[in-house]
Amino acid sequence: MRKGKKISPEGRRPRLNCFVAILQSLLVMNSTAQSHPRTAKIAETPEEIAFVRQHLQEVLAGAAFRGSHRSAQFLNHIVEQSIAGRFESLKERSIGIELFGRAPSYDTGEDAIVRVTASDVRKRLLQHYGTHGTTSEARLVLPLGSYVPELRRDIPVPENIAVGPSEPAVTIAELPQPMTKARPVFKWGALGILLVGLNVSVWGLFWRHSLTRATDAVAILPWSTLFRNGGSIKIVTSDPNIEKIERLSGEPISLSDYANQQYIPNPAAVSPEIVRFCKDFLRGDLAPAVDIGVVTKIAALAQTSSSTIDVQGARDIRLSEVYTDDSFIFLGSPRSNRWAGLFSNQLDFRFDLNAGQEIIRNVHPRSDEKSVYVPTAGGYATGQSFATISFLPNPGKTGHVLLLAGANGEGTRAAGELITNRQRLSTELQNCGIKPTGPVRYFQLLLGLDTMAGSPSDVKVIACHILPGTAT
């Protein structure tokens, strides 16, 4: 297959597929995959099979899959099964038995290893192509709701015409041409090329401007620290189902219970019907749309610093992963993202529950600050709410932690928008006494906002505290 013509880095459009990939990777966490009706092999001829296997090895050798032996095995297994046409083996139970050594009678409802691994494979594939998508001849895809892989070949860019980053490949033959006379053909063709070139120029200016703005943003705190030396960041999205499980079961789920995957701490205290319903409910792990929007904005910043981001749902994280030297971004308050509670003792503004309502306590109030901030609006309601942006060290480790948390989804969204807005963030840090481009300073911002129908407005920083451990 002929590869498309490469575009110089200066004129290349930032890989939007990276951002779309991240969005898709979060949405597929809700997959409860079943068998797929498609029965066509991923490759038929010896040449196609050789190409698929070569491309598979390139993917498995990439950074996205080097960190997960299990996901690499899974992808290799389903591709080989598809090449062989053994589609009866590409079902959840069959994969569990053949690849993971489960007993033939194992309960797929209780043991979600196949679904969890498939979700991770989808995310890693999208991460891989988010980095290498512009140079790859093909893409391996694991569709939502399926364990049957597909190979999608990109359409090559013709080499006989310069095509811009946002313009589809166009040849002169495809441009509008009159029915008669050769002379107007040249005019129409020349006009078409001129329009294409103008479009390319406009898009080039636009994206260069966007890249410049994003590059400026990563030069200030906290991004200058998080993305230092092109590092890897783990973004942990919130768990929208866990709060609902608490309400259904009437049992609080502590961080310890959550870390140990004890989502119903005392099953004997609730009816069997509720237990079954909760287990079914927990099969999904859909990331909130709020988190997807925040991840997309962060991905745009990571793109400019050659950094990589690994997006995982809160329920996919284990305690051992948090106690590493990696840097983390946690989305959501401790109620929706239990892992955020690990760092509460380091903060001045802490989320707490009062009669079932999430509030924010100020443990070190200043003379002009309140000791408690109580929202008047829940999610998708009209009123006032609060959010926090917290940048702090990972205790005992070399990594750092960024917490973006709202008392509701609108608050988390507001925190994500502010932290990725270079001009606004720089101003707020200066108001706090922090030099945006200076050495590492740990801080916490308290935001106040109005909400209406799921949208935040009038977002203001109402307090800023510099946290201990700050470099001088």
PyMOL commands that set and color helices and strands:
alter all, ss='L'
color gray80, all
select helices_A, chain A and resi 9-11+16-30+46-61+63-66+69-84+87-89+92-98+113-132+172-174+182-217+223-226+228-230+242-249+255-259+267-269+272-281+289-304+314-316+319-322+338-346+409-419+422-431
alter helices_A, ss='H'
color red, helices_A
select strands_A, chain A and resi 138-141+150-153+232-237+308-313+327-331+349-354+357-362+372-373+383-393+400-406+443-452+455-466
alter strands_A, ss='S'
color yellow, strands_A
deselect
rebuild
show_as cartoon
